[in-house]
Amino acid sequence: MSETMTRPQGRTLLLNAADNIGVALANLDIGTETPQGVTIVRRVPRGHKFAVKPIRAGEAVIKFGQIIGFAKEAIPAGDWVHEHNCGMGGADGSLTHDYAFAEGAIAPDMVPVNQRATFEGYRRANGKVGTRNYIGILTSVNCSATVAKFMAEEINRSGILADYPDIDGVIPFVHGTGCAMDLSGEGYQIFRRTQWGYTANPNLGAALLVGLGCEAFQIGKMKESYGLTETDTFQTMTIQEIGGTRKMIDWGVERIKEMLPVAARARRETVDASELTLALQCGGSDGYSGITANPALGVAADILVRQGGTAILSETPEIYGAEHLLTRRAVSREVGEKLISRIKWWEDYTQRNRGEMNNNPSPGNKLGGLTTILEKSLGAAAKGGTTPLTAVYEYAEPVTEKGFVFMDTPGFDPVSATGQVAGGANILAFTTGRGSAYGCKPVPSIKLATNSDMYARMTEDMDINCGDIVEGVSIEAKGQEIFDLLLRIASGTRTKSESLGYGDNEFVPWQVGAVM
């Protein structure tokens, strides 16, 4: 995708010299003459595609210089190209790619340590750096969700947080699982990693872990597995052990009151950008996503990597069809093959559940101009920039490698971001074309609009407009703008979603396996 063009040609855009489709930057009515020398023969909605030359039935449809599908029928020049005449090709939605490994892993030019960008972050005792300073109430099981919420509500009602301006808030991380699962199964291991990952995330200054007592996920076993001991910033208790709901709430409120002055001792200090671990997300994508916000975020990710930081690309079903581009960037064959093993797992997973990988894009994505998962994935993968792929992680595994990495997650945004935060992300950037409403406590979420129309409608939700890229702003300049905002947000500036109060309900651990 290195030859992608972003300068508009009138009301249209041709992204690559090899493409046989163009993109409409405005509604194109029948009879419209385009700069590509074709006349529109069927109305093309804004953000959608049209054929710039005749495409034979069964011929590949090319966008970004890559295959995004195959013509279901002969498509004349100037015709609207969408799901009515473009599909995946294979009956089961599967793909065959020529995977190559470690062909394009060229080390980036790293910024010298003494020249790195900086931000103001919270240095924790273990050396990690947070961008926020929350107290979290984690729940081992759905049965303890209510007491966790009551604890947080009582603290908030009391007004005590006004005495601790350096505490960003008290968050109950509630969910719908923790029991009725196979204790030796994959789902249990994922859930355990997620719980520990949130407890250890540097954006938490202190944490409680509360349970019922008889659930499958036992707090004591988790503490034993990770060698955890209780401290003035980490405490655990169960409803059954303490003697009921009211006693549990009272216990939690008192523990939080004790933790507040301890967590409030943390002070922001100047640290370099290598301490940032950026979660890359997209949701409510449209036909502009792969043209504007996603490649601009990729530029910001490249800048961060050159600064010594980390960028996490995820959403495995939404890089399906673009994974062959990522394997070529892998630093080793082993890293590339681990990515392909996760792709094969997803093909099997969807087949076992009587689905297919092309169930994605969503109806909203299609209304926005995306036709197949191949098209969506090529745009989504652009968030990962151009630097080498240094590691591949399973869901909620601790991210320990620097640079550009991949974490296997579902495409559903809250579930995917939960895995990234559990892996150690301390800041998140989220591109959207349709206008996703999203926040991600304890991690600030920066919202990037892919088109100017949506940005104008939802300015209170969007932090940056990337739609002006098709109006002449360079992708490189927009990427630098995003990176500069990342530093300000990491230093304490509030995102739009934080100002609106989003993030209390977006903790959604991935549930894999049978509910027993």
C-alpha distance (Angstrom), angle and dihedral (degrees) to the residues before:
residue distance angle dihedral
M1 . . .
S2 3.80 . .
E3 3.82 91.6 .
T4 3.79 92.9 56.4
M5 3.80 112.7 138.2
T6 3.78 121.7 -147.1
R7 3.80 103.4 178.2
P8 3.82 109.2 108.3
Q9 3.78 120.5 -122.5
G10 3.80 100.2 -146.8
R11 3.79 107.2 -63.8
T12 3.80 92.4 -18.2
L13 3.79 139.4 65.6
L14 3.79 132.1 -149.3
L15 3.80 106.8 -161.2
N16 3.81 101.3 -168.1
A17 3.78 134.6 14.1
A18 3.83 88.9 -123.8
D19 3.83 94.2 55.4
N20 3.79 122.0 113.3
I21 3.81 92.5 -165.3
G22 3.79 132.9 58.7
V23 3.81 131.1 -155.1
A24 3.80 123.9 -117.6
L25 3.82 113.3 -131.5
A26 3.81 90.0 -172.1
N27 3.79 134.8 17.2
L28 3.81 106.9 -69.8
D29 3.81 114.4 -151.0
I30 3.80 125.7 -154.4
G31 3.79 110.1 -77.7
T32 3.81 95.4 28.7
E33 3.81 111.3 144.0
T34 3.81 112.0 -138.8
P35 3.83 128.7 -154.5
Q36 3.81 87.1 -115.6
G37 3.81 88.2 69.9
V38 3.80 98.3 -108.3
T39 3.79 132.4 116.6
I40 3.81 118.2 -132.0
V41 3.82 109.4 -115.4
R42 3.81 98.3 179.3
R43 3.82 126.2 31.0
V44 3.81 111.9 -92.3
P45 3.86 117.1 -156.0
R46 3.79 119.6 -136.2
G47 3.80 111.6 -82.1
H48 3.81 92.8 20.9
K49 3.80 130.1 109.8
F50 3.81 136.0 -106.2
A51 3.80 131.4 -170.0
V52 3.81 113.6 -103.5
K53 3.80 90.7 -168.5
P54 3.82 135.0 14.0
I55 3.83 112.4 -73.6
R56 3.81 117.7 -156.9
A57 3.82 122.2 -134.4
G58 3.80 107.3 -86.3
E59 3.81 93.2 17.0
A60 3.79 119.4 131.4
V61 3.80 117.4 -98.7
I62 3.81 108.0 -137.0
K63 3.82 127.5 -152.9
F64 3.83 126.4 157.1
G65 3.82 84.3 12.8
Q66 3.84 87.8 -69.7
I67 3.81 135.5 101.3
I68 3.82 112.2 -95.4
G69 3.81 96.6 170.7
F70 3.78 145.4 -46.6
A71 3.77 131.3 -86.7
K72 3.82 112.0 -102.0
E73 3.80 88.6 -160.2
A74 3.78 138.6 1.1
I75 3.81 108.7 -62.6
P76 3.81 116.7 -157.3
A77 3.80 121.8 -143.7
G78 3.80 110.3 -85.5
D79 3.81 94.8 26.8
W80 3.81 123.5 131.5
V81 3.82 109.7 -104.4
H82 3.80 115.5 -149.8
E83 3.80 141.5 117.7
H84 3.81 93.1 -53.9
N85 3.81 90.4 67.9
C86 3.83 105.4 13.4
G87 3.82 126.7 64.8
M88 3.77 143.2 158.0
G89 3.79 94.5 -93.5
G90 3.81 102.5 -137.5
A91 3.81 115.7 88.4
D92 3.82 92.3 -129.7
G93 3.79 95.5 42.0
S94 3.81 92.4 -114.8
L95 3.79 124.4 140.3
T96 3.76 138.0 -146.6
H97 3.79 116.1 -149.0
D98 3.77 133.6 179.6
Y99 3.79 98.5 -122.3
A100 3.77 117.2 -156.5
F101 3.78 122.4 -177.8
A102 3.80 132.9 -140.7
E103 3.81 93.8 -11.9
G104 3.79 97.7 129.3
A105 3.81 103.6 30.4
I106 3.80 98.5 129.1
A107 3.79 111.5 166.2
P108 3.82 112.0 -117.7
D109 3.79 122.7 -120.1
M110 3.80 100.9 -97.9
V111 3.80 121.5 -143.5
P112 3.83 110.7 -119.5
V113 3.79 113.0 -105.9
N114 3.80 93.6 -114.7
Q115 3.83 91.1 53.5
R116 3.80 99.4 47.6
A117 3.78 123.0 124.5
T118 3.81 115.0 -107.6
F119 3.79 140.9 -150.3
E120 3.80 136.4 -174.5
G121 3.80 109.7 -101.4
Y122 3.80 142.0 160.0
R123 3.79 111.5 -101.3
R124 3.82 108.4 -149.2
A125 3.80 126.9 -151.0
N126 3.82 91.4 -103.1
G127 3.81 91.6 54.4
K128 3.80 97.2 -104.3
V129 3.79 119.3 127.3
G130 3.79 126.6 -133.1
T131 3.78 128.9 -157.9
R132 3.82 93.1 -158.0
N133 3.82 135.5 31.4
Y134 3.80 110.8 -138.6
I135 3.80 133.7 154.2
G136 3.80 110.5 -133.0
I137 3.79 130.9 -154.7
L138 3.80 107.6 -157.3
T139 3.78 122.7 -167.4
S140 3.79 124.3 -146.4
V141 3.81 92.3 -156.6
N142 3.79 141.5 10.3
C143 3.83 88.0 -106.0
S144 3.81 90.5 70.3
A145 3.81 95.4 46.1
T146 3.79 94.7 95.9
V147 3.79 95.9 52.5
A148 3.81 89.9 48.3
K149 3.81 90.9 53.8
F150 3.81 91.8 46.0
M151 3.82 90.4 52.0
A152 3.78 92.0 53.1
E153 3.81 93.1 44.1
E154 3.80 91.8 51.5
I155 3.80 91.9 50.8
N156 3.80 91.5 48.0
R157 3.82 93.0 47.8
S158 3.79 92.3 49.2
G159 3.81 93.4 65.0
I160 3.79 91.4 -135.6
L161 3.80 92.5 127.7
A162 3.82 88.7 70.2
D163 3.80 86.5 71.4
Y164 3.82 90.5 57.8
P165 3.82 109.0 52.0
D166 3.81 90.4 166.2
I167 3.83 90.3 64.8
D168 3.82 111.6 85.2
G169 3.78 93.6 -157.0
V170 3.79 147.4 -71.9
I171 3.83 113.9 -84.8
P172 3.82 128.2 -166.0
F173 3.82 108.2 -149.3
V174 3.79 101.0 -155.3
H175 3.80 128.3 172.9
G176 3.79 143.4 164.5
T177 3.79 103.7 -107.5
G178 3.84 141.8 57.0
C179 3.80 98.2 113.7
A180 3.81 141.0 54.5
M181 3.82 91.0 46.8
D182 3.79 136.8 122.2
L183 3.80 105.8 -95.7
S184 3.79 91.3 -149.0
G185 3.78 95.4 41.5
E186 3.77 134.7 105.8
G187 3.81 92.9 -108.0
Y188 3.79 92.3 57.8
Q189 3.81 92.5 49.2
I190 3.81 91.1 49.7
F191 3.79 91.9 49.5
R192 3.80 92.8 48.5
R193 3.82 91.5 50.8
T194 3.80 90.2 48.5
Q195 3.80 93.8 51.7
W196 3.78 93.6 47.6
G197 3.81 92.0 43.1
Y198 3.79 92.6 56.1
T199 3.79 92.1 45.0
A200 3.81 89.2 53.2
N201 3.82 97.6 41.1
P202 3.82 108.2 123.7
N203 3.82 91.3 -132.8
L204 3.82 88.0 72.9
G205 3.78 115.0 79.3
A206 3.82 90.8 -172.8
A207 3.82 138.6 -2.0
L208 3.78 143.1 -159.6
L209 3.81 121.5 -157.1
V210 3.80 112.4 -157.5
G211 3.79 129.3 -176.8
L212 3.79 144.2 167.9
G213 3.80 97.1 -116.7
C214 3.79 107.6 -124.9
E215 3.82 99.2 58.8
A216 3.79 126.1 121.2
F217 3.79 91.8 -112.1
Q218 3.78 102.6 68.3
I219 3.80 116.6 -161.6
G220 3.79 91.6 -149.6
K221 3.80 92.3 56.5
M222 3.79 91.3 49.8
K223 3.79 91.3 51.4
E224 3.79 89.5 49.3
S225 3.82 92.9 48.0
Y226 3.80 93.5 53.1
G227 3.81 97.8 33.3
L228 3.81 92.1 -116.4
T229 3.77 124.0 171.8
E230 3.79 126.1 -172.9
T231 3.79 116.4 -102.8
D232 3.78 138.5 166.7
T233 3.83 87.8 -81.2
F234 3.83 99.4 41.0
Q235 3.82 124.6 49.8
T236 3.83 134.5 160.0
M237 3.81 136.5 -163.3
T238 3.82 140.9 156.9
I239 3.80 130.1 -138.5
Q240 3.78 93.0 -126.0
E241 3.80 93.8 49.1
I242 3.79 95.6 50.3
G243 3.78 95.5 42.3
G244 3.80 110.7 -102.8
T245 3.77 147.6 -33.1
R246 3.80 101.5 -59.8
K247 3.80 93.4 46.8
M248 3.81 89.5 47.9
I249 3.80 92.8 52.8
D250 3.82 91.8 46.9
W251 3.80 90.4 49.1
G252 3.80 92.3 50.3
V253 3.80 94.4 47.3
E254 3.80 91.2 51.3
R255 3.80 92.5 47.5
I256 3.81 90.9 50.9
K257 3.80 91.2 49.5
E258 3.80 87.9 53.4
M259 3.82 92.0 47.5
L260 3.79 96.2 48.9
P261 3.83 97.8 76.4
V262 3.80 90.7 42.3
A263 3.82 94.1 51.6
A264 3.81 90.3 42.1
R265 3.80 90.7 63.1
A266 3.80 88.7 76.2
R267 3.77 113.1 103.8
R268 3.77 129.9 -168.2
E269 3.79 114.3 -108.7
T270 3.79 133.8 -180.0
V271 3.80 112.2 -88.4
D272 3.78 130.7 164.0
A273 3.79 125.7 -103.7
S274 3.81 92.4 -103.4
E275 3.82 86.3 82.2
L276 3.81 91.7 67.2
T277 3.80 119.6 99.8
L278 3.80 106.4 -169.8
A279 3.81 122.2 -157.5
L280 3.82 111.1 -149.2
Q281 3.81 114.6 -148.3
C282 3.80 139.2 165.7
G283 3.79 129.4 -173.4
G284 3.78 137.1 166.4
S285 3.81 87.3 25.5
D286 3.79 123.2 -170.8
G287 3.78 140.2 -177.8
Y288 3.81 90.4 -74.3
S289 3.82 96.5 53.1
G290 3.79 96.0 86.8
I291 3.81 91.6 42.0
T292 3.82 103.6 47.5
A293 3.81 125.1 6.8
N294 3.80 99.7 27.1
P295 3.83 97.7 52.5
A296 3.82 89.7 40.8
L297 3.80 89.5 53.8
G298 3.82 86.5 47.9
V299 3.80 88.9 58.1
A300 3.82 89.8 50.5
A301 3.82 89.4 49.5
D302 3.81 90.0 51.7
I303 3.82 90.5 50.7
L304 3.81 90.2 50.7
V305 3.81 92.5 48.8
R306 3.81 90.7 51.3
Q307 3.80 86.9 51.6
G308 3.82 89.0 57.6
G309 3.81 95.7 -101.3
T310 3.79 133.7 125.2
A311 3.82 132.6 -110.5
I312 3.82 120.8 -167.9
L313 3.81 119.1 -153.7
S314 3.81 114.2 -168.0
E315 3.83 142.7 153.8
T316 3.82 98.3 100.8
P317 3.84 95.4 -164.2
E318 3.80 86.7 56.0
I319 3.79 96.9 55.5
Y320 3.81 90.2 48.1
G321 3.78 105.7 127.5
A322 3.80 92.9 23.6
E323 3.80 98.1 61.7
H324 3.82 91.3 98.0
L325 3.81 87.7 66.3
L326 3.80 90.7 52.9
T327 3.82 95.6 48.0
R328 3.79 88.6 57.6
R329 3.81 88.1 57.8
A330 3.82 94.3 49.3
V331 3.80 114.9 120.7
S332 3.80 89.4 -135.4
R333 3.79 140.9 10.8
E334 3.80 88.4 -110.8
V335 3.82 91.9 59.8
G336 3.81 91.9 46.6
E337 3.79 93.4 48.4
K338 3.80 91.4 49.9
L339 3.81 88.5 57.8
I340 3.81 91.2 50.4
S341 3.82 90.7 48.8
R342 3.80 88.6 58.4
I343 3.83 90.3 48.9
K344 3.82 89.6 53.0
W345 3.81 90.0 48.1
W346 3.82 89.3 55.5
E347 3.80 93.0 48.2
D348 3.80 89.0 53.6
Y349 3.82 92.8 42.3
T350 3.80 94.0 53.5
Q351 3.80 92.2 44.0
R352 3.82 91.8 51.5
N353 3.78 88.7 51.8
R354 3.82 92.3 48.0
G355 3.77 94.2 -111.1
E356 3.77 135.8 110.0
M357 3.78 135.0 -136.2
N358 3.81 91.6 -111.7
N359 3.84 90.6 64.1
N360 3.81 79.3 94.5
P361 3.17 126.9 94.8
S362 3.80 99.9 75.6
P363 3.83 124.0 -132.3
G364 3.81 88.9 -100.3
N365 3.81 91.3 52.2
K366 3.80 89.7 52.1
L367 3.79 92.7 49.2
G368 3.81 86.4 53.1
G369 3.80 91.8 55.1
L370 3.82 106.0 -90.7
T371 3.81 113.4 130.3
T372 3.83 110.2 177.0
I373 3.78 137.3 15.5
L374 3.82 87.2 -110.0
E375 3.79 91.2 62.5
K376 3.80 92.5 43.6
S377 3.81 92.6 47.5
L378 3.79 95.3 50.2
G379 3.78 88.5 54.5
A380 3.80 94.3 42.4
A381 3.81 93.5 50.5
A382 3.81 89.1 57.5
K383 3.84 87.5 76.2
G384 3.80 86.5 73.0
G385 3.79 94.4 65.8
T386 3.80 120.9 -152.1
T387 3.82 108.8 -66.6
P388 3.83 124.1 111.9
L389 3.81 120.2 -74.9
T390 3.79 102.6 -118.0
A391 3.83 102.5 -179.6
V392 3.82 145.2 0.2
Y393 3.81 119.3 -143.3
E394 3.77 134.4 -169.0
Y395 3.79 118.8 -124.3
A396 3.84 114.3 -56.7
E397 3.79 94.5 -5.0
P398 3.81 113.0 147.9
V399 3.81 109.6 -94.7
T400 3.79 106.0 -132.2
E401 3.82 103.4 158.4
K402 3.78 121.3 86.2
G403 3.79 122.8 -134.1
F404 3.81 129.0 37.3
V405 3.83 112.1 -14.2
F406 3.79 137.6 169.4
M407 3.81 128.2 -134.4
D408 3.81 120.8 -164.4
T409 3.81 108.6 -124.0
P410 3.80 138.7 142.1
G411 3.78 117.7 -93.3
F412 3.82 93.1 -115.5
D413 3.79 101.7 110.2
P414 3.85 102.5 -136.2
V415 3.81 92.1 46.5
S416 3.79 92.6 45.6
A417 3.80 94.9 47.4
T418 3.82 90.9 46.6
G419 3.81 88.5 59.7
Q420 3.80 92.2 48.2
V421 3.81 92.9 49.8
A422 3.80 89.9 47.6
G423 3.80 86.7 52.6
G424 3.82 90.3 57.4
A425 3.81 107.3 -89.2
N426 3.80 110.7 158.3
I427 3.83 97.5 -176.8
L428 3.81 134.3 28.2
A429 3.81 136.2 -157.2
F430 3.81 118.3 -159.9
T431 3.81 124.2 -169.2
T432 3.80 119.9 -158.9
G433 3.78 136.7 174.6
R434 3.78 102.6 -179.7
G435 3.82 93.1 42.7
S436 3.82 112.7 -97.3
A437 3.80 115.5 -156.8
Y438 3.78 104.3 -142.8
G439 3.79 145.1 143.5
C440 3.80 131.2 174.3
K441 3.80 116.9 -153.0
P442 2.99 126.7 -139.9
V443 3.82 87.4 27.0
P444 3.83 121.2 60.2
S445 3.81 111.8 -120.5
I446 3.81 118.9 -148.7
K447 3.82 112.5 -154.5
L448 3.81 117.9 -145.0
A449 3.81 118.0 -165.9
T450 3.81 115.3 -145.2
N451 3.82 96.0 -156.6
S452 3.78 135.3 34.4
D453 3.83 96.3 -129.5
M454 3.79 93.6 60.0
Y455 3.81 91.4 41.9
A456 3.82 89.8 55.5
R457 3.81 91.4 50.2
M458 3.82 95.2 45.2
T459 3.80 104.0 30.8
E460 3.81 91.6 138.3
D461 3.83 89.1 61.3
M462 3.81 101.3 38.6
D463 3.81 124.4 77.4
I464 3.82 99.2 -170.4
N465 3.80 134.2 18.5
C466 3.81 111.5 -138.3
G467 3.81 92.7 172.9
D468 3.79 90.2 92.5
I469 3.80 88.4 73.5
V470 3.82 88.7 82.5
E471 3.80 87.1 48.7
G472 3.81 93.0 59.2
V473 3.82 108.6 -78.7
S474 3.80 109.9 129.7
I475 3.79 121.6 -116.7
E476 3.81 88.4 -128.2
A477 3.81 92.7 55.4
K478 3.80 91.6 47.3
G479 3.79 91.0 48.8
Q480 3.79 90.3 53.9
E481 3.82 89.5 48.8
I482 3.81 89.6 53.4
F483 3.81 92.5 48.0
D484 3.81 92.0 49.3
L485 3.82 89.7 51.4
L486 3.82 90.2 48.9
L487 3.80 88.9 59.3
R488 3.81 92.8 48.8
I489 3.80 92.8 47.2
A490 3.81 90.9 46.8
S491 3.81 87.6 53.5
G492 3.80 93.1 56.2
T493 3.81 108.2 -81.9
R494 3.82 108.0 138.9
T495 3.78 122.2 -116.8
K496 3.80 120.3 -134.5
S497 3.82 90.9 -106.4
E498 3.81 90.8 52.1
S499 3.79 91.2 50.7
L500 3.81 89.5 51.4
G501 3.82 91.5 49.6
Y502 3.81 98.7 -114.0
G503 3.79 121.1 155.7
D504 3.81 107.0 63.3
N505 3.82 94.6 101.9
E506 3.80 103.2 34.3
F507 3.82 98.6 90.1
V508 3.83 99.5 109.9
P509 3.83 115.7 158.2
W510 3.79 115.0 -155.3
Q511 3.80 110.9 -101.6
V512 3.80 110.6 -150.5
G513 3.79 124.3 174.8
A514 3.76 136.7 19.5
V515 3.79 122.9 -32.2
M516 3.79 101.6 -130.9
